[in-house]
Amino acid sequence: MKINEIIEQITPINEECCRIAQKRFDDLIKPVGSLAKLEEMTSRYAGIIGKTDKNDIDYPKRKMLIWGSIENANEAEKIMNGALPINVLAAQTGAEAIPLLVLAEDEAEAMIEGAMLVQEYIKKEGLGLLGYGALSEDELVIAGMAGGILQAAALKVPVMLDGVATCKAARKAAEFVTDVVRYCFAGHVSEEAGAEAALEELGLSAPLRLNITQGTGEGAAVAFTLFNAGLKAYKEMETFAEAGVHVEVKEFSLAEQIKGK
């Protein structure tokens, strides 16, 4: 496996599907834009998978990947034994927390290692969504995560980012393919130094601020719940047309109310 081969497989998300999905949200029986970031998250997911029919979009199988180096072996063992908060929070959203230790000796090898690990999990277990957490900000760990993000994008699988280290990985991946950021979601704004700046640099906006001080995956796991909530609204709520009622009067839309303030 070569990184260049993975890069060649990455295509931009389907922006037209994003627009169609957002239009469905706009037509639901609710104030336009009232679900805010839940709408953006689901609409972008529709663009990633290239589907907009509510019956074709389902809740993707997911895993929480917690990256580290050999120095984090003790913490990785605790995750394997289900002894950390990330295990409980991930399980609550139907995910399993998996520790991954990057063993490569240089960045190029680390990116390939990360890509191979992600490819194996996605293909073997049929994953449609990944969560990222990190046990350290080691450069090789960041490179491994970056390779994994590139591989996930090549397979059209979105990645829910957590703390600063995962944002750095997304930025590194974007150095190879700018469009890869559209495959990434921000789970939360952590209390780590530089967290907000890291998200702003990626052009991502997080739906949560939990005051969590570390980026070991907890915020991304909680954000999975919001991801599910957006999908549920998209799939189960009716549009005005589906319900056979009149469309929303423009003057009473959320957009117009905001303008009037």
N, C-alpha and C positions, 0 to 999 in steps of 0.2 A: 504493500500500500504506500502511495505517495500523496503528500498533501496537494500537489498540483492536480492530481487526478480527482481528488475530492472537490477541489475548487471548481473544476470544469463542470461538475454535476449540479452546482448551486445556481438556481434561477431566481429571479425576483418573485416575490409573492404576487398573487393575482389581485391587483388593486381594484379591478372591476368587481370581483367578488366581495371585496371589502365594502365597496359602495352599495352594492345590492343588499348586503347584510345590514348595513346601517340604515338603508331605506326601510327595511322590514321593521327595525326597531322604531324608526320614526312613525311608522304606520300602526304600531301597537296601540291598544286602548290604554293610553297613559299620556301624561304630558311629554312632549317631544324633548328628548335629551335627559329625561329624569333619572335614568339609570347610569348616566355619566360614564365613568371608567369601565363599568361592566359592559357597556355597549361597545366601547372601543376595543376591549379585550376580545370579545366574541367576534366582532366584525373582522378584526385582524386575523383571528384564528380561521375564519371562513376563507380569507384570502390565502392563508398558508396552505390549507388543504384543498383549496379550489372547489368548495361546495357551498351552496347557499340555501338549498331546500332544508327546511327544519327537520324533515324526516331522514335526511342524509347526514346530518351533523349529530354526532353522539358524544358521550362523555369518554374521552380517550383514556386508555390504560396508561398509568404513569408510575414513575419511580423517582425517588429523591436520591441523587448521587452526591455524596459528601466526599470531596477530594482532599487529599493530603499527601505528605511525604512519609518516608520511613520513620522520621522523627515523631510522627503522629500515630505510630502503631498502637499505643495504649488506648488512645481515644477511639481509633478505628475498631479495636476489639470490643470496647464498650458499646459501640453502635451495633456491631454484629450480635452482641448479647442482648440487645434491646434495652439498654440501661440508661439512655439519654433522652432528654425531652424531644429531640427530633424524631425518635422512634414513635413516640406517642402521637405527636402532632401529624406526622406523615400518615400513620395508620388511620387516623380520624378521617382523612380524605381519600382513603382507599389506596394509599401508596405505601411502599416499603422503602426504608432508608438503607442505602447500600454504601459502605465505605470503599473508596478507591484510592490506593496509594500509588503515586507516580514514581517509578523507579529509574526512569531514564537519566542519562548523565549529561545531556545537553538539550537545548530547547527544541531543536529539530526532531530529535528522537522523542521528546516528551509530547510534542504535538501529534506525532504518529501514534504513540502509545494511547493518548487520550482518544483519538479518533477510532482506533481499533476497539477500545473498551466500549465506547458508545455504540458503535455499529453492532457489536456482539449483543448488547442488551436490547437494542431496538429490534433487531431482526429475530433474535431468539424468543423474545417475550412479547413481540407485537406491540411495542410501546408507541403511543401517540403524543406523549408529553413527558418532558423531563424537568425535574427541579434540581437546582444546583446549590450546593453549600460548600464551604471550604474550611478546613481545619488550620490552614496557614496561608500566608501571602507569598510563599516561596515562588521564585520566578519559574521554576520547572513545573510546579503545580499549576500556576497560571497558564503556562504554555500547554500543559496537558488538557486543561479545561477548554482552552481556545480551540485546540484540535477537535475536541468533542463537540463544540458548538458548530464548527464548520461541517462536521460529519452529520450532525443532527439536521442542519439546514439542507444539506444535500439530500437527505431522506425526508424532507418536509415535516420535521418534528420540531415544535417550538420548545424553547428552554425558559423556565421561570428562574430569573436571577435572584440572588439573595443579597449578600453584602458586597463590600468594596472589592474583594478579591475576584468575585465572579464578574463584577463590572469591568475590572481590568482585563479579564479573560475575553469578554465580549469585545472590548476595544481592540485587543490584540487580533482577534479573529477578523474584525472589520478592517484591519490593515491589509488583509488579503482580499476580502470581498466586502465592500461597503454595505451591500444589501443584506448581509447576514444579521444586522441589527434588527431588521423587521421580523426576524424569527425569534427575537428575544422579548420577554416580558419582564417588567420590574415588579418584584414581589412586594417590597416594602423599602422604606428609607430607614436604614439602621442608624444607630447612634455612633457608629464608627467615624473617626475623623475622615473628612473628604467624601462622605457617602452621597450627599446631595450633589456635589460637584461631579462625581463620577457618573451619576444618572443623567445630569444635564449634558455632560459631554456626549453621552450616547443618544440624547434626544428622547429619553424615556421618562415617563411619569409613573410613580408608584401609587397604588391605591391605598396603602397602609402606612401608618407611622406608629410603630409599636414600642418605640424606645428600647429595642433590643440592642445590646451593646456588641454583639458578635455576629458574624455572618456565616454561622454554621448550618443554615438551612431552615431554621424555625420560621422565619418570615415568609420564605417561599412556600413552605408547607401550608401555612395559614392562607396564603393567597390562592392556593389550589381551591379552597372553599369558595372564594369569590369567582374563580374561573368557572366552577360548576354552577354558581348562581346565575351568571350571565347566560350560560348555555340553557339553563332551565327556563329562564324568561323567554329566550329566543324560541325555544321549542314548544313551550306550553301555553304562552299567552297568545291571544288572538289579535289580529289586526281588525280595524274597523270593517274592512271589506269581508273578512272571514266571519265576523259576527253579524254582518248584515245591518250595521248601524252607520250613521253619518260620520264623516271624517271629523277630526278635531278642528274646532274653529281656531283660526290663526291667532286671533287676539288673546286667546287663553292658553297658548302654547308656552312652554317654559322659556323658549328662546325670546319670545316677545315680552314675557314678564321680566326677564333679566335686562332687556333693553330699556325697560321703563324705570328701572331703579336708578 
